[in-house]
Amino acid sequence: MKIVQINAFSNKSTGTIMMNIHKELLKQGHDSYVVWGRGREPENNHEIYMNDKLGVYFHGLYTRLTDKTGFASKGATKRLIKKLDEIKPDIIHLHNIHGYYINIEMLFNYIKKNNIRTIWTLHDCWAFTGHCPHFELIGCTKWKDGGCHDCPLKNMYPKSITDNSKWNYQKKKEIFTGVKDLTIITPSKWLANLVNQSFLKDYKIIVINNGIDTNIFKPRKSDFRKKYNLENKKIILGVASDWTKEKGYYDFIDLSKLLDNNYQIVMVGLNKEQLKEIPNNILGIERTENAIQLAEIYTAADVFLNLTYADNYPTTNLEAQACGTPCITYNTGGSPESVPKENVVDKDIAKVVERLNTKSITKDKLDYSEMINKYIEEYK
């Protein structure tokens, strides 16, 4: 098979999922290509970096002014379509197509015109709303009650000073429907249920849980506790690529006020400003050097907290548990599907504190091999 995957990034959780599928396809002898709009330079002819930094900046500015994300980047998308014409893929596998790097109308017109078999993994809700990737934070249901309008989340990604949510909703409905051969994949049952209530409900919708590389994420020895003088502390860990209110940033701040000196909160992924403002009793780490170092920190922790207010099927939950560390998560989105039921709590810091001694870890398979095999079955 000749397959092209398209995603916003080559890294982060969605990029890692794309690359893991790509590597296995190549190993099995398939002609696999990956495309991304933001990230590193390509390493070989099977990797395509759209390399349009000025276009990404313009697309972001265009979005800020018009609230029409996904409708700029025409030059980059023309180059992508030219590349697709050269490759002539049997299957186009879409991941995140928002992120200021691609023109969704041009891409879908190309798919429809050429009747290309398409797989689309939805990693959030952006495909069927007029603006936002996640609406659980405020319980908005406009997307299924006749269509988005007067968006209450216009100040959140993709940020805009105007509101074109009604126009976006109608355009997305027009663009994303009518594809002859499209299968939608969601990593969680929660998201599949939402898609079944949206204008995408007439497509085939299946659930394939995310997986991780358990050759990397497994219990590992390290000097992390000794390095930070934490040998006698109970380590509570949080990890995010971007710490925001929706990721539970302020919940960790609140938690730090409730714990005594027997505990140490560690937050990985903080930016420079956040490192300056966090309380003294939180150990902040900007980023790890590599995934193995992250696995060492997971292993050193006593419990991993995912205090997210909006998520799909977070791979951080899987990574922590694969390293032998139990995960506690809020009862939001698809996050509860990846942990034992007793480790799911309401959005209440006091209830989180009550569960900090949990030892429960999911018995589900965490390795990405099952995920990849299911994708390849769907391709075939």
Helices and strands as residue ranges (DSSP letters): E 2-9, H 12-27, E 31-38, E 47-49, H 53-66, H 74-87, E 91-94, H 104-114, E 117-121, G 126-128, H 165-176, E 182-186, H 189-195, E 204-207, H 224-227, E 234-239, H 249-256, E 263-268, H 272-277, E 282-285, H 291-300, E 303-306, H 315-322, E 327-330, G 335-338, G 341-343, E 344-345, H 349-354, H 368-379
